[in-house]
Amino acid sequence: MPTGTDAELERLLRRGELTPVGRISGSSNGALLCLVGDPADEVLVIHKPEASERRLWDYPDGTLVARERAAYLVSEAGGFGVVPPTVLRTGPLGPGSVQLWVGPTTGEAEPLVDVLEPQEVPPGWFVVLEGESPLGEPVVVAHCAEPGLRSVAVLDAALNNSDRKGGHLLRDGAAVRGCDHGVSLGVEPKLRTVLWGWAGEPLPESDLGRLERLLAALTGGLADQLEELLTTTEVQALEHRVRTLLRTRRHPVPRGGWPAIPWPAL
C-alpha cells in the first residue's frame, strides 16, 4: 500500500515516469495499469488515455478524463477523501488521467456491495434491487451501512454521478474509496447508483460539514479551477446541487426519467 498524504502522492503521480505493466480487461476506455516513480517509491496507477476514451452522447462538453480530475478536486475540497489522487498528464499514449491504484494488498477484502440470496443479506445491510439468477432463483443487490460508504453516497449526489457501480467502491485500509468518475458532473440530474439505502434519510452531521466546506471552497476559488476542466454551466450546477443538499439536509431519492441503478450493478 503506498504511503504518504494524498498531496504527496499527487506530486509523485505528476513527476514520475509512467511504465505500462498491463491493460485493464473490460475497460471501455483503454485503461492501462502502470508503475510510476523511482524503484524506491514507485506505486501502481491507472492511466486512462484521452485518445482512447469512448465519447458519450450525454457528455458533449469536456472530456471524461477531465471529469476524473474534477471529481478528485471536489472530493478533496470537501474533505471527503473518497477519490484517490488523480492528475492529468501525458502518458505512453498521450494526454490522459492518472489515478492511484487502490486495492487489497493481501487476500480478498470484505465486500461493500454484493449480490446475495435474500436469506443471506447480513443484518443492517440495505437491499436496493431484487432480481433473479440465471437459474431463475431470487437474488438481491445489497450494500452495507458503513459511515464511509454513506459519505460516498453524499459525494455522489453532489457530483451527479451517473455510474456508481458496486465494483467502483474500494476499501483502502479503514477508508472507503470510489473510482471511475468520468460520467459525472453533468448538468441534468442523472444520479445512478447502487447506494440508495439511505434515500430520503437525514444527512449525517459529518457529511453536512463536508458539504459546507465544499460550498465554501466553490465560492472561494475552486470554481475557477473546475472551469478549466468543465463548462461554466456544469460548475454552476455543482454548486446548485451542494446548496440543495444543504437546504434539504436529506439524501436524494430516485427520480423518474432516468434509470436509478447502473447496469451491470457491480
PyMOL commands that set and color helices and strands:
alter all, ss='L'
color gray80, all
select helices_A, chain A and resi 6-15+50-52+64-78+118-120+147-159+166-168+205-226+232-248
alter helices_A, ss='H'
color red, helices_A
select strands_A, chain A and resi 18-23+32-36+43-49+86-91+94-100+113-116+126-132+138-143+169-172+175-178
alter strands_A, ss='S'
color yellow, strands_A
deselect
rebuild
show_as cartoon
